[in-house]
Amino acid sequence: ETGINAEYGGGSEGCVKMEFKLGYIGLGRIGYGMASNCLKVPNVTLWVLNRTKEKADKFREELIESNKGLEHKVFVATSLEEISKNCQIIMTCLPQIADSKLVFLDKENGLITKWAKPGQLFIDFGTVDPETSKECYQAAKKVETHFLDAPVSGGPLGAQTGTLTIMVGGDEVAFNLALPVLNSMGSKIILMGNSGSGSNTKAINQLLTAIHTVACGEAMLLAQKEGLDLDKVYEVLMVSFGGSNCVKRNWPMAANGVKGEALIRNIVKDIGVITGLSKGLSLPLTNLAAGVLRDANEQGYGLSDLADIFGYLKEKKTP
């Protein structure tokens, strides 16, 4: 028996006793914190790869500076071939669907299609469409490897603190193999079902996030127009039916001018996934919220936080 099943004893109990050879690709706002938390896993070595090597080098330097014992546990890879050669579980968190397809499925340089070793486990934390996840899963099966779609919710802060929600699609065997690693990065990890189920669940979460984000901005705008104390309105909403996690997060940020990292351009990308899934359905609120967020993105708010939709709405003139 070769690969992850043999090396990790075929289950979570065996995993704890064996060395974890982990790879992480994509050290962006979410990936940076997630990769750091991988080092909580017992008996771990971690290889990281980033589009700009300088960021990967900085990641390693910062970790070693805070803990000298990590010098022989964290390494920087320079290619997909190198990270595949050294790792049994390889994770990605990439900004665009095209990036995930390129990294996993490129015929000349894909992790799955070119460099895979039997028994390896691939985990995609990015927000992609379910069809891409299923395509990666099927390609992985052909070369006797595992693939999980595992998008996350919780933003950069959740990634840093290891409190992400991770929604997973794929086989239960692969999920159980991944669980010790997933537990290092998230506080709520759920196997949603077959391949693509994680990506589907993330799309539903983003649908509600889009609607609640716009609704929160509109509610703030109306409260301000009527001269209400925004802090007191927030206090009421937090114990009323009108409250939500988006209100809990975005309202005080917008009211106090706090800058965040949950970018509007990212949810606009996710809206594209939702639009593809919702063909044939009537989703009027989703379509309205999507229109607002797309316009905000086009008006220069793409790199602003979701909470800044309040500022965008304030600038809009009443028809």
C-alpha positions in Angstrom: 0.0 0.0 0.0 1.3 3.4 -1.0 0.5 7.1 -0.4 -1.6 8.7 2.3 -3.6 5.6 3.3 -0.4 3.6 4.2 1.6 6.5 5.6 -1.2 7.8 7.9 -2.5 4.4 8.9 -5.7 4.7 6.9 -7.6 6.8 9.6 -7.5 9.7 12.0 -6.0 7.6 14.8 -3.1 6.6 12.6 -2.7 10.1 11.4 -1.8 11.4 14.9 1.1 9.0 15.2 2.6 9.6 11.7 4.3 12.5 10.1 2.1 15.0 8.3 3.7 16.2 5.1 1.5 19.2 4.2 1.6 21.6 1.2 -0.2 24.9 1.0 -0.6 26.9 -2.2 -1.9 30.5 -2.1 -0.9 32.8 0.8 -3.5 35.5 0.3 -5.7 37.1 3.0 -7.2 33.8 3.9 -4.5 31.4 3.0 -1.8 33.1 5.1 -3.6 32.5 8.4 -4.8 29.0 7.4 -1.3 27.9 6.4 0.1 29.2 9.7 -2.5 27.2 11.7 -1.4 24.0 9.9 1.5 23.9 12.2 -0.8 23.0 15.1 -1.0 19.5 13.6 1.3 17.0 15.4 4.5 15.8 13.6 4.1 18.3 10.7 6.3 19.5 8.0 4.9 22.3 5.8 5.8 23.3 2.3 4.3 26.6 0.9 4.0 27.9 -2.6 2.9 31.3 -3.7 2.7 33.1 -7.0 5.2 35.7 -5.7 8.0 33.8 -3.9 8.8 36.9 -1.8 5.5 36.4 0.1 6.3 32.7 0.7 9.8 33.7 2.0 8.3 36.3 4.3 5.8 33.7 5.6 8.6 31.4 6.5 10.8 34.1 8.0 7.9 35.4 10.2 7.1 31.9 11.5 10.8 31.1 12.3 11.2 34.5 14.0 8.3 33.7 16.4 9.4 30.1 16.9 13.0 29.0 16.2 12.0 25.4 16.3 10.1 25.7 13.0 13.3 26.2 11.0 13.3 22.6 9.9 9.5 22.3 9.6 8.6 25.0 7.2 9.9 25.1 3.6 9.3 27.2 0.5 8.6 25.4 -2.8 9.3 26.9 -6.1 7.1 24.7 -8.3 4.1 22.5 -8.3 6.4 19.6 -9.0 8.4 20.3 -5.9 5.5 20.6 -3.6 3.9 17.4 -4.9 7.2 15.5 -4.5 7.4 16.5 -0.8 3.8 16.4 0.4 1.0 14.0 0.9 -1.8 16.5 1.6 -1.8 19.5 -0.7 -4.2 22.4 -0.1 -5.0 25.4 -2.2 -6.8 28.7 -1.5 -6.8 30.7 -4.8 -8.7 33.8 -5.8 -10.2 32.7 -9.1 -11.8 29.6 -10.5 -9.4 29.7 -13.4 -6.5 29.6 -10.9 -7.9 26.4 -9.3 -8.3 24.8 -12.7 -4.8 25.7 -13.8 -3.1 24.4 -10.6 -5.1 21.1 -10.5 -5.9 20.3 -14.1 -3.3 21.9 -16.4 -2.2 19.1 -18.7 1.5 20.2 -18.7 1.8 21.2 -15.0 -1.3 20.3 -13.0 -1.0 18.8 -9.5 -3.5 16.1 -10.4 -3.0 15.7 -14.1 0.8 15.8 -14.1 2.5 15.5 -10.7 0.1 13.4 -8.6 1.3 10.4 -6.6 -1.1 7.5 -5.8 -2.8 8.1 -2.4 -2.2 11.9 -2.3 -5.0 14.1 -0.9 -5.9 17.4 -2.6 -8.1 20.0 -0.8 -9.4 23.1 -2.5 -10.5 25.8 0.0 -11.3 28.3 -2.7 -14.8 29.4 -3.7 -15.4 27.7 -7.1 -18.4 26.4 -9.0 -19.4 22.8 -8.1 -18.7 21.6 -11.7 -15.0 22.6 -11.2 -14.9 20.7 -8.0 -16.5 17.6 -9.6 -14.0 17.8 -12.5 -11.1 17.8 -10.1 -12.6 14.9 -8.1 -13.0 12.8 -11.2 -9.5 13.6 -12.4 -8.1 12.7 -8.9 -9.9 9.3 -9.0 -8.3 8.4 -12.3 -4.9 8.7 -10.8 -5.7 7.0 -7.6 -5.7 10.1 -5.4 -8.3 11.9 -3.3 -9.9 15.4 -3.8 -12.1 17.5 -1.4 -13.8 20.8 -2.2 -13.7 22.6 1.2 -14.6 26.3 0.9 -14.5 28.3 4.1 -16.4 31.1 5.8 -15.1 33.4 8.5 -12.9 35.8 6.6 -9.2 36.7 7.3 -9.9 37.0 11.0 -11.3 33.4 11.2 -8.3 32.2 9.2 -5.9 33.8 11.6 -7.7 32.5 14.7 -8.4 29.0 13.4 -12.2 29.5 13.8 -13.3 29.1 10.2 -16.4 27.2 9.1 -15.3 24.6 6.6 -18.0 23.0 4.4 -16.6 19.9 2.7 -17.7 17.8 -0.4 -16.2 14.5 -1.2 -15.7 10.9 0.0 -15.9 10.1 3.7 -12.6 8.3 3.7 -10.8 11.4 2.3 -12.7 13.6 4.8 -11.5 11.5 7.8 -8.0 11.6 6.5 -8.1 15.4 6.3 -9.9 16.0 9.6 -6.9 16.4 11.8 -5.6 19.1 9.4 -9.0 20.8 9.0 -9.4 20.9 12.8 -6.3 23.0 13.0 -7.9 25.7 10.8 -11.6 25.6 11.7 -14.0 25.4 14.6 -16.9 24.0 12.5 -16.2 21.3 9.9 -19.0 19.5 8.2 -19.0 16.9 5.4 -21.9 18.1 3.3 -22.1 15.2 1.0 -20.6 14.1 -2.3 -18.1 16.1 -4.4 -19.4 19.6 -5.2 -21.5 19.7 -2.0 -19.1 22.0 -0.3 -19.0 24.4 -3.2 -22.8 24.3 -3.4 -23.1 25.1 0.3 -20.7 28.0 0.0 -22.7 29.5 -2.9 -25.9 29.4 -0.7 -24.0 31.1 2.1 -22.7 33.8 -0.3 -26.3 34.3 -1.7 -27.4 35.2 1.9 -24.3 37.3 2.5 -25.0 39.4 -0.6 -28.6 40.0 0.4 -27.8 40.7 4.1 -24.9 43.0 3.2 -27.0 45.2 1.0 -30.0 45.1 3.5 -27.7 46.2 6.3 -26.3 49.1 4.3 -29.9 50.2 3.4 -31.0 50.0 7.0 -28.1 52.1 8.2 -28.9 54.7 5.5 -32.5 55.0 6.6 -31.6 55.1 10.3 -29.1 57.9 9.6 -31.6 59.8 7.5 -34.1 59.7 10.4 -31.5 61.0 12.8 -31.4 57.9 14.9 -28.4 57.0 17.1 -26.7 54.2 15.1 -25.3 52.6 18.2 -28.7 52.3 19.8 -30.3 51.0 16.7 -27.6 48.4 16.5 -28.3 47.4 20.1 -31.9 46.9 19.3 -31.2 44.9 16.1 -28.9 42.5 18.0 -31.9 41.2 20.1 -34.5 41.5 17.3 -35.5 39.5 14.2 -33.8 42.1 12.0 -30.4 41.2 13.3 -28.0 38.9 11.4 -24.3 38.0 11.4 -23.8 40.6 8.6 -25.5 43.3 10.8 -23.4 42.1 13.8 -20.2 42.5 11.7 -20.8 45.3 9.2 -22.9 47.8 11.2 -20.3 48.8 13.8 -17.5 48.7 11.2 -19.4 51.1 8.9 -20.6 53.3 11.7 -17.0 53.7 13.1 -15.1 53.7 9.8 -13.3 50.5 10.5 -11.6 49.0 7.4 -11.9 45.2 6.8 -10.6 42.7 4.3 -13.8 41.0 3.1 -13.6 42.6 -0.3 -16.6 43.5 -2.4 -14.9 42.3 -5.6 -14.7 38.8 -4.1 -18.4 38.4 -3.5 -19.0 39.8 -7.0 -17.0 36.8 -8.2 -19.0 34.5 -6.1 -22.2 36.0 -7.5 -21.1 34.6 -10.8 -21.2 31.1 -9.4 -24.6 31.7 -7.9 -25.9 33.0 -11.2 -24.8 29.9 -12.9 -26.4 27.6 -10.4 -29.7 29.5 -10.2 -30.7 29.2 -13.9 -34.4 28.4 -14.1 -35.1 29.7 -10.6 -36.8 33.0 -9.6 -34.4 34.7 -7.1 -35.5 38.4 -7.2 -33.7 39.5 -4.0 -30.5 37.8 -5.1 -30.7 39.5 -8.4 -31.3 42.9 -6.8 -28.4 42.5 -4.4 -26.2 41.3 -7.1 -26.9 44.4 -9.2 -26.0 46.7 -6.2 -22.8 44.9 -5.5 -21.7 44.7 -9.2 -22.4 48.4 -9.5 -20.4 49.2 -6.3 -17.5 47.1 -7.8 -17.6 49.1 -11.0 -17.8 52.4 -9.1 -14.4 51.7 -7.5 -15.5 49.9 -4.3 -14.1 46.5 -5.4 -11.2 46.7 -2.9 -13.4 48.0 -0.1 -14.9 45.8 2.6 -18.5 44.6 2.5 -19.3 47.0 5.3 -18.4 49.9 2.9 -21.6 49.2 0.9 -23.1 51.8 3.3 -20.7 54.4 2.0 -21.5 53.4 -1.6 -25.2 53.8 -0.9 -24.7 57.2 0.7 -23.0 58.4 -2.5 -25.9 57.2 -4.7 -28.4 59.8 -5.7 -32.1 59.1 -5.2 -33.7 58.4 -8.6 
